Amino acid sequence: MKTLAPLLSLLISLPAAAAPLTAEDIPALLEPPARGVRIIELWALYCTYCETNLRAVAELSAADADVQAVTVNTDRNASDAAILGRLRSARAAGVPARAYAGASVQRLNYLIDPHWGGEMPHTVVVRADGTRRAASGTLTAERLKALAGGR
């Protein structure tokens, strides 16, 4: 039960705004799900390739109950309207959305994935057994499924 509250706060996103993601929130974001996988899709407004990944993540999470998806916008001080506009365009508005807040972008990037250089898009998969896999760049639906463990 102690992990239920952080997980619920992680998965709740307001329809009109992306919930802020601070350094203090990252341990809950990276906590292994009870079953299946959590896909954390990191993206930026300037990234033209990010929309492909957002769409693939939204489709996979809608099709598979064992896939929990969270989108994380990494732009500093991006407006909710811009973030939600891009999520709608990618047909990913139904996926819980977070946006960087607080610490520097580089610090948050490091806390999420210390091996990540900041290239976009970036996908982190956290499995129920605690293992993680990550990939940068555009993912096809098939490559995303393979990264998520053959889902």
Accessible surface in RSA format (square Angstrom, percent):
REM  Atomic radii and reference values for relative SASA: ProtOr
REM  Chains: A
REM  Algorithm: Lee & Richards
REM  Probe-radius: 1.40
REM  Slices: 20
REM RES _ NUM      All-atoms   Total-Side   Main-Chain    Non-polar    All polar
REM                ABS   REL    ABS   REL    ABS   REL    ABS   REL    ABS   REL
RES MET A   1   188.70  97.7 138.91  91.9  49.79 118.5 112.96  96.0  75.74 100.3
RES LYS A   2   184.24  89.9 157.84  96.8  26.40  62.9 112.66 101.4  71.57  76.2
RES THR A   3    63.51  45.2  62.61  63.5   0.90   2.1  34.10  45.8  29.41  44.5
RES LEU A   4    73.83  41.1  71.88  51.4   1.96   4.9  73.76  51.8   0.08   0.2
RES ALA A   5    70.13  64.5  60.67  93.6   9.46  21.5  65.40  92.1   4.73  12.5
RES PRO A   6    44.50  32.4  39.06  35.6   5.44  19.8  44.28  36.6   0.22   1.4
RES LEU A   7    35.57  19.8  34.04  24.4   1.53   3.8  35.06  24.6   0.51   1.4
RES LEU A   8    89.90  50.1  89.90  64.3   0.00   0.0  89.90  63.1   0.00   0.0
RES SER A   9    70.22  59.3  57.14  76.3  13.08  30.1  46.22  98.4  24.00  33.6
RES LEU A  10     1.81   1.0   1.15   0.8   0.66   1.7   1.78   1.2   0.04   0.1
RES LEU A  11    54.09  30.1  43.46  31.1  10.63  26.7  43.53  30.6  10.56  28.4
RES ILE A  12   106.53  60.6  99.19  73.9   7.34  17.7 103.26  74.4   3.27   8.9
RES SER A  13    36.97  31.2  14.49  19.3  22.48  51.8   0.67   1.4  36.30  50.9
RES LEU A  14   113.05  63.0 110.66  79.2   2.39   6.0 110.81  77.8   2.24   6.0
RES PRO A  15   123.34  89.9  98.37  89.7  24.97  90.8 110.94  91.6  12.40  77.1
RES ALA A  16    77.38  71.2  63.47  98.0  13.91  31.6  67.17  94.6  10.21  27.0
RES ALA A  17    23.05  21.2  22.56  34.8   0.49   1.1  22.56  31.8   0.49   1.3
RES ALA A  18     7.92   7.3   0.00   0.0   7.92  18.0   0.00   0.0   7.92  21.0
RES ALA A  19    22.01  20.2  18.46  28.5   3.55   8.1  22.00  31.0   0.00   0.0
RES PRO A  20    83.33  60.7  78.15  71.2   5.17  18.8  79.85  65.9   3.48  21.6
RES LEU A  21     0.00   0.0   0.00   0.0   0.00   0.0   0.00   0.0   0.00   0.0
RES THR A  22    36.76  26.1  36.76  37.3   0.00   0.0  32.46  43.6   4.30   6.5
RES ALA A  23    23.82  21.9  16.95  26.2   6.87  15.6  17.29  24.4   6.53  17.3
RES GLU A  24   143.35  82.3 117.18  88.7  26.17  62.3  71.47 138.2  71.88  58.7
RES ASP A  25    45.05  31.6  41.09  40.9   3.96   9.4   6.15  14.5  38.90  38.8
RES ILE A  26     3.95   2.2   3.95   2.9   0.00   0.0   3.95   2.8   0.00   0.0
RES PRO A  27    92.31  67.3  78.80  71.8  13.51  49.1  86.12  71.1   6.18  38.4
RES ALA A  28    22.90  21.1  17.91  27.6   4.99  11.4  20.23  28.5   2.67   7.1
RES LEU A  29     0.00   0.0   0.00   0.0   0.00   0.0   0.00   0.0   0.00   0.0
RES LEU A  30    14.58   8.1  12.60   9.0   1.98   5.0  12.94   9.1   1.64   4.4
RES GLU A  31    50.86  29.2  46.29  35.0   4.58  10.9  24.92  48.2  25.94  21.2
RES PRO A  32    57.46  41.9  44.81  40.8  12.65  46.0  44.81  37.0  12.65  78.6
RES PRO A  33     3.94   2.9   0.00   0.0   3.94  14.3   0.52   0.4   3.42  21.2
RES ALA A  34   101.64  93.5  61.28  94.6  40.36  91.8  74.20 104.5  27.44  72.7
RES ARG A  35   142.82  60.0 139.41  71.1   3.41   8.1  63.31  86.5  79.51  48.2
RES GLY A  36    16.96  20.9   0.00   N/A  16.96  20.9   6.00  16.5  10.96  24.6
RES VAL A  37     2.83   1.9   2.83   2.6   0.00   0.0   2.83   2.5   0.00   0.0
RES ARG A  38     1.18   0.5   1.18   0.6   0.00   0.0   0.00   0.0   1.18   0.7
RES ILE A  39     0.00   0.0   0.00   0.0   0.00   0.0   0.00   0.0   0.00   0.0
RES ILE A  40     0.00   0.0   0.00   0.0   0.00   0.0   0.00   0.0   0.00   0.0
RES GLU A  41     0.03   0.0   0.03   0.0   0.00   0.0   0.02   0.0   0.01   0.0
RES LEU A  42     0.00   0.0   0.00   0.0   0.00   0.0   0.00   0.0   0.00   0.0
RES TRP A  43     0.68   0.3   0.68   0.3   0.00   0.0   0.24   0.1   0.44   0.7
RES ALA A  44     0.49   0.4   0.49   0.8   0.00   0.0   0.49   0.7   0.00   0.0
RES LEU A  45    48.40  27.0  41.41  29.6   6.99  17.6  41.63  29.2   6.77  18.2
RES TYR A  46   156.00  72.8 126.66  72.1  29.34  76.4 117.37  88.2  38.63  47.6
RES CYS A  47     7.37   5.6   2.83   3.2   4.54  10.7   5.15  13.1   2.22   2.4
RES THR A  48   110.12  78.3  87.99  89.2  22.13  52.7  78.78 105.8  31.34  47.4
RES TYR A  49   141.77  66.2 140.93  80.2   0.85   2.2  93.59  70.3  48.19  59.4
RES CYS A  50     0.13   0.1   0.03   0.0   0.11   0.3   0.03   0.1   0.11   0.1
RES GLU A  51    39.78  22.8  39.78  30.1   0.00   0.0  11.64  22.5  28.14  23.0
RES THR A  52    62.82  44.7  60.29  61.1   2.53   6.0  32.16  43.2  30.65  46.3
RES ASN A  53     0.63   0.4   0.19   0.2   0.45   1.1   0.63   1.5   0.00   0.0
RES LEU A  54     0.00   0.0   0.00   0.0   0.00   0.0   0.00   0.0   0.00   0.0
RES ARG A  55    62.03  26.0  62.03  31.6   0.00   0.0  18.01  24.6  44.02  26.7
RES ALA A  56     9.54   8.8   5.75   8.9   3.79   8.6   7.57  10.7   1.97   5.2
RES VAL A  57     0.47   0.3   0.47   0.4   0.00   0.0   0.47   0.4   0.00   0.0
RES ALA A  58    10.36   9.5   7.15  11.0   3.21   7.3   7.44  10.5   2.92   7.7
RES GLU A  59    92.81  53.3  85.11  64.4   7.70  18.3  46.57  90.1  46.24  37.8
RES LEU A  60    14.13   7.9   8.98   6.4   5.15  13.0  13.25   9.3   0.89   2.4
RES SER A  61    25.43  21.5  13.07  17.4  12.36  28.5   6.64  14.1  18.79  26.3
RES ALA A  62    92.69  85.2  49.46  76.3  43.23  98.3  61.56  86.7  31.13  82.5
RES ALA A  63    89.80  82.6  46.69  72.0  43.12  98.1  57.92  81.6  31.88  84.5
RES ASP A  64    33.31  23.3  29.60  29.5   3.70   8.8  12.61  29.7  20.70  20.6
RES ALA A  65    90.11  82.9  55.27  85.3  34.84  79.2  66.61  93.8  23.49  62.2
RES ASP A  66    43.35  30.4  41.33  41.1   2.01   4.8   3.09   7.3  40.25  40.1
RES VAL A  67     7.50   4.9   0.00   0.0   7.50  18.1   0.00   0.0   7.50  20.3
RES GLN A  68    40.40  22.6  34.33  25.1   6.07  14.5  21.59  46.0  18.81  14.3
RES ALA A  69     5.06   4.6   0.62   1.0   4.44  10.1   0.62   0.9   4.44  11.8
RES VAL A  70     0.00   0.0   0.00   0.0   0.00   0.0   0.00   0.0   0.00   0.0
RES THR A  71     0.48   0.3   0.48   0.5   0.00   0.0   0.15   0.2   0.33   0.5
RES VAL A  72     0.00   0.0   0.00   0.0   0.00   0.0   0.00   0.0   0.00   0.0
RES ASN A  73     0.01   0.0   0.01   0.0   0.00   0.0   0.01   0.0   0.00   0.0
RES THR A  74     7.90   5.6   4.74   4.8   3.16   7.5   0.75   1.0   7.15  10.8
RES ASP A  75    27.55  19.3  21.05  20.9   6.51  15.4  11.95  28.1  15.60  15.6
RES ARG A  76   115.73  48.6  93.10  47.5  22.62  53.9  37.31  51.0  78.42  47.5
RES ASN A  77   134.76  92.9  97.30  94.0  37.46  90.2  38.64  93.0  96.12  92.9
RES ALA A  78    27.58  25.4   0.89   1.4  26.69  60.7   8.80  12.4  18.78  49.8
RES SER A  79    61.97  52.4  49.20  65.7  12.77  29.4  50.27 107.1  11.70  16.4
RES ASP A  80    60.31  42.2  54.87  54.6   5.43  12.9  15.13  35.6  45.17  45.1
RES ALA A  81    81.09  74.6  62.02  95.7  19.07  43.4  71.25 100.3   9.84  26.1
RES ALA A  82    40.67  37.4  26.31  40.6  14.37  32.7  37.24  52.4   3.44   9.1
RES ILE A  83     1.67   0.9   1.67   1.2   0.00   0.0   1.67   1.2   0.00   0.0
RES LEU A  84    14.13   7.9  14.13  10.1   0.00   0.0  14.13   9.9   0.00   0.0
RES GLY A  85    31.86  39.3   0.00   N/A  31.86  39.3  25.87  71.0   5.99  13.4
RES ARG A  86    51.30  21.5  45.85  23.4   5.45  13.0   7.16   9.8  44.15  26.8
RES LEU A  87     0.82   0.5   0.82   0.6   0.00   0.0   0.82   0.6   0.00   0.0
RES ARG A  88   142.19  59.7 127.38  64.9  14.81  35.3  56.88  77.7  85.30  51.7
RES SER A  89    63.75  53.9  40.53  54.1  23.22  53.5  32.00  68.1  31.75  44.5
RES ALA A  90     0.00   0.0   0.00   0.0   0.00   0.0   0.00   0.0   0.00   0.0
RES ARG A  91   160.97  67.6 137.16  69.9  23.81  56.7  71.01  97.0  89.97  54.5
RES ALA A  92     0.44   0.4   0.00   0.0   0.44   1.0   0.44   0.6   0.00   0.0
RES ALA A  93    53.68  49.4  29.22  45.1  24.47  55.7  29.53  41.6  24.16  64.0
RES GLY A  94    79.66  98.2   0.00   N/A  79.66  98.2  43.27 118.7  36.40  81.5
RES VAL A  95    10.32   6.8   7.74   7.0   2.57   6.2   9.36   8.1   0.95   2.6
RES PRO A  96    29.19  21.3  27.74  25.3   1.45   5.3  28.90  23.9   0.29   1.8
RES ALA A  97     3.69   3.4   3.69   5.7   0.00   0.0   3.69   5.2   0.00   0.0
RES ARG A  98    17.53   7.4  16.99   8.7   0.54   1.3   0.30   0.4  17.24  10.4
RES ALA A  99    13.04  12.0  12.89  19.9   0.16   0.4  12.89  18.1   0.16   0.4
RES TYR A 100    10.20   4.8   0.17   0.1  10.03  26.1   0.17   0.1  10.03  12.4
RES ALA A 101    27.78  25.5  24.52  37.8   3.26   7.4  27.78  39.1   0.00   0.0
RES GLY A 102    50.09  61.8   0.00   N/A  50.09  61.8  33.96  93.2  16.13  36.1
RES ALA A 103    34.33  31.6  16.91  26.1  17.43  39.6  30.25  42.6   4.09  10.8
RES SER A 104    58.45  49.4  46.73  62.4  11.72  27.0  42.04  89.5  16.41  23.0
RES VAL A 105    35.56  23.4  33.88  30.7   1.68   4.1  33.88  29.4   1.68   4.6
RES GLN A 106   132.21  73.9 126.76  92.6   5.45  13.0  62.34 132.7  69.87  53.0
RES ARG A 107   120.39  50.5 114.37  58.3   6.02  14.3  40.46  55.3  79.93  48.4
RES LEU A 108     0.14   0.1   0.14   0.1   0.00   0.0   0.14   0.1   0.00   0.0
RES ASN A 109    15.33  10.6  15.33  14.8   0.00   0.0   4.53  10.9  10.80  10.4
RES TYR A 110   126.18  58.9 123.52  70.3   2.66   6.9  82.26  61.8  43.92  54.1
RES LEU A 111    48.98  27.3  36.68  26.2  12.30  30.9  38.98  27.4   9.99  26.9
RES ILE A 112     1.29   0.7   0.00   0.0   1.29   3.1   0.00   0.0   1.29   3.5
RES ASP A 113    15.04  10.5  13.67  13.6   1.37   3.2   5.52  13.0   9.51   9.5
RES PRO A 114    68.85  50.2  48.10  43.8  20.75  75.4  48.23  39.8  20.62 128.2
RES HIS A 115   173.45  94.8 136.85  95.1  36.60  93.6  98.49 101.5  74.96  87.2
RES TRP A 116    18.24   7.3   0.00   0.0  18.24  42.8   2.34   1.2  15.90  25.8
RES GLY A 117    71.40  88.0   0.00   N/A  71.40  88.0  35.45  97.3  35.94  80.5
RES GLY A 118    21.01  25.9   0.00   N/A  21.01  25.9  10.26  28.1  10.75  24.1
RES GLU A 119    88.76  51.0  77.16  58.4  11.59  27.6  56.47 109.2  32.28  26.4
RES MET A 120    31.91  16.5   7.94   5.3  23.96  57.1   7.94   6.8  23.96  31.7
RES PRO A 121     0.89   0.7   0.89   0.8   0.00   0.0   0.89   0.7   0.00   0.0
RES HIS A 122     7.22   3.9   7.20   5.0   0.03   0.1   7.22   7.4   0.00   0.0
RES THR A 123     0.04   0.0   0.04   0.0   0.00   0.0   0.00   0.0   0.04   0.1
RES VAL A 124     2.85   1.9   2.85   2.6   0.00   0.0   2.85   2.5   0.00   0.0
RES VAL A 125     0.02   0.0   0.00   0.0   0.02   0.1   0.00   0.0   0.02   0.1
RES VAL A 126     0.33   0.2   0.33   0.3   0.00   0.0   0.33   0.3   0.00   0.0
RES ARG A 127    49.27  20.7  49.27  25.1   0.00   0.0  24.20  33.1  25.07  15.2
RES ALA A 128    42.76  39.3  22.60  34.9  20.16  45.9  22.93  32.3  19.83  52.5
RES ASP A 129   110.94  77.7  70.33  70.0  40.61  96.0  49.19 115.8  61.75  61.6
RES GLY A 130    34.84  43.0   0.00   N/A  34.84  43.0  15.06  41.3  19.79  44.3
RES THR A 131    66.92  47.6  60.92  61.8   5.99  14.3  65.76  88.3   1.16   1.8
RES ARG A 132   121.25  50.9  92.82  47.3  28.43  67.7  30.43  41.6  90.82  55.0
RES ARG A 133   110.49  46.4 103.17  52.6   7.33  17.4  28.77  39.3  81.73  49.5
RES ALA A 134    47.86  44.0  16.71  25.8  31.15  70.9  16.88  23.8  30.98  82.1
RES ALA A 135    14.10  13.0   6.51  10.0   7.59  17.3  14.10  19.9   0.00   0.0
RES SER A 136    38.92  32.9  16.79  22.4  22.13  51.0  15.67  33.4  23.24  32.6
RES GLY A 137    24.85  30.6   0.00   N/A  24.85  30.6  24.45  67.1   0.39   0.9
RES THR A 138    58.35  41.5  40.01  40.6  18.34  43.7  35.17  47.2  23.18  35.0
RES LEU A 139     1.36   0.8   0.98   0.7   0.38   1.0   0.98   0.7   0.38   1.0
RES THR A 140    80.78  57.5  74.17  75.2   6.62  15.8  75.12 100.9   5.67   8.6
RES ALA A 141    44.21  40.7  37.12  57.3   7.09  16.1  37.95  53.4   6.26  16.6
RES GLU A 142   126.43  72.6 119.71  90.6   6.72  16.0  66.86 129.3  59.58  48.6
RES ARG A 143   115.06  48.3 109.40  55.8   5.66  13.5  48.60  66.4  66.46  40.3
RES LEU A 144     1.20   0.7   1.20   0.9   0.00   0.0   1.20   0.8   0.00   0.0
RES LYS A 145    87.91  42.9  87.91  53.9   0.00   0.0  33.27  29.9  54.64  58.2
RES ALA A 146    59.11  54.3  49.41  76.3   9.70  22.1  53.73  75.7   5.38  14.2
RES LEU A 147    13.36   7.4  11.31   8.1   2.05   5.1  12.68   8.9   0.68   1.8
RES ALA A 148     0.39   0.4   0.00   0.0   0.39   0.9   0.00   0.0   0.39   1.0
RES GLY A 149    45.28  55.8   0.00   N/A  45.28  55.8  19.26  52.9  26.01  58.3
RES GLY A 150    62.30  76.8   0.00   N/A  62.30  76.8  30.69  84.2  31.61  70.8
RES ARG A 151    80.58  33.8  42.98  21.9  37.61  89.5  29.24  40.0  51.34  31.1
END  Absolute sums over single chains surface
CHAIN  1 A     7247.5       5547.4       1700.1       4384.2       2863.2
END  Absolute sums over all chains
TOTAL          7247.5       5547.4       1700.1       4384.2       2863.2
